[in-house]
């Protein structure tokens, strides 16, 4: 929690905060803004807008094959770390639909990135692939937008990126996968450690054997976890006392701290895991109380509706009320009902206490 800036907000520039967080889940365009609101003193969403436009912070398909915002300096290393994963059966089937082998598809990916010297829409890419290959363009584009070195180009709107993405080629020289994995492993531990081999592999979704090789190549500390498992950490990594208070927060959908560990119980109590993670993989916006998920939240017309899965002390509700007021002030200027497309999940929640936290 301390490394993820969740023990105390810090007066830090947005690009530096993104680097500290390692990778900010960006499956929903609003989520990086909510995540940074929770971590940066006086967070100004226009600063993140500007960072995306300037290319200092970039959005791309990365960890677990999903969308993340990362510091531009780290994109190529993180991308290299996941590339061996992009050879699974799903991708092979898409390559085959376009009449390509895996090797030919990766060669084509370089051409595709060159075509994206300026922002292009998905329809543009499908037309280019159809002209280039004459078949399988739609299915192949689904795979190529993950395999090719592409970034999401800011298109404006309330959260910099709209529902119809545009793509542009990523600058820089490709990195060797094993070097990228070593960089990722060190950076993961800086942001989420101490952690196990399984934790490191889970966050990026790669084979544990590859992580073991990366760990062996790095100068790391070995620690003993609560159940005797081996945990790794960077030398000198901050390790506050376990009873350090963690203030309540209204966490973004898919916030990375909820997904960073193979053992989700480090943040998500086991009885709530299936409640906040829905059948299609959606991870709902949650209440974080003393470092653990304790409920969910959503914006409504007059503020934030908070649903607790257990009884919360009056002091926690008071703190959440202040958080809700400030968060609603930010989202209210851009999209007052952010996340509303996920409201249908609310009828399945084990609510113990539901309260309206007013906007003012």
Buried (B, 14 or more C-beta within 10 A) or exposed (E): BBBBBBBEBEEBEBBEBBBBBBBBBBBBBBBBBBBBBBBBEEBEBEBBBBBBEEBBBBBBBBBBBBBBBBBBEBBBBBBBBBBBBBBEEEBBEBBBBBEBEBEEBBEBBEEBBEBBEEBBBBEBBBBBBBEBBEEBBBBBBBBBBBBBBBBBBBBEEBBBBEEEBBBBBBEEEBBEBBBBBBBBBBBBBBBBBBBBBBBBBBBBEBEBEBBBBBBEBBEBBEBEEEEEEEBBBBEEBEEEEEEEEBBBBBBBBBBBBBBBBBBBEBBBBEEBBEBBBBEEEBBBBBBBBEBBBBBBBBBBEEBBBBBBBEEBEEEBBEBBBEBBBEBBEBBBEEBBEBBEEBEEBBEEBEEEEEBBBEBE
